[in-house]
Amino acid sequence: MKTALQIDLTFDQIVSIVKQLSAQEKLMLSKELEKEAIDSKLTRLLKNFKTNDLDLKTINEEVEIVRQEIYAKQ
């Protein structure tokens, strides 16, 4: 049987708890925090670039135009 609890902690209390962890546990915590930061940054980046105006046909047309320009210069 599991019970979910919610505890209100201040930042200073969290820092105090973290200081009690072993070096290995601090490293594991650091890696988890890094993953979370990377995930949130990636999510924000993907949201910024999301568009419904761009489809595969448009991309292929642009690629073909650039290819023709490159071949013309050679």
N, C-alpha and C positions, 0 to 999 in steps of 0.2 A: 504494500500500500504506500503510495506516494502522496505527500502533502506539499502543495505549493505555498510558499511564503513570500511576502514582499517586505523588504526591510529598507527603510530610509537611512542612507548613509551620507555623510558629508564627504567631500573630496579628501579632506585631511584624514578621515577615518579609513578611507580606501587606501591611501598611501601608507598609513600605519599597518594595515593588513598585508599589503604587498611587501613591505619591508620584512615581514615575518616569514615570507616564503624562502625556500631554498634557492640557490643560484639556478638550478635546473628548472624549477617551477617559474622563476622570474623570466627565464629565457623562453619558456613555453608561452607564458602570458604575453610577452613582447611579440612573439610571432603571431599569436592570435589577434592582437591589436593591429599589427601591421596588415594582416589579411583583411580585416574589417575596413581599414582605411583605404586599401587598394580597391576593394569591392565597391565602396561607396564612390570613390573617384571614377572608376570605370563606368558605373551606372550613370553618374552625372554626365560623363563624356558621351556615352551612347545616346542619352536623352537629347543632348545638344545637337547631335548629328542626325537624329531620326527625321526622316522625311517621307512623304508619300508622293512627292513630285518626281522621284527618280526611279526608273524601272530598268530592267536589263536591256531592253531595246535601246533606250537612250544611251546607256553606258557603252554598248557595242558600237553605236553610231559614232560616238565621240572617240572611241579607241581607233576606229577605222580612219577617221579624219586625221588623227595624230600620226598614225602609221603612214598614210599617204604623204603627209608633210615631211616626215623623216626620210622616206624613200626618195622624195623629190630633191632633197638637199644632197643626196649621195651621188 
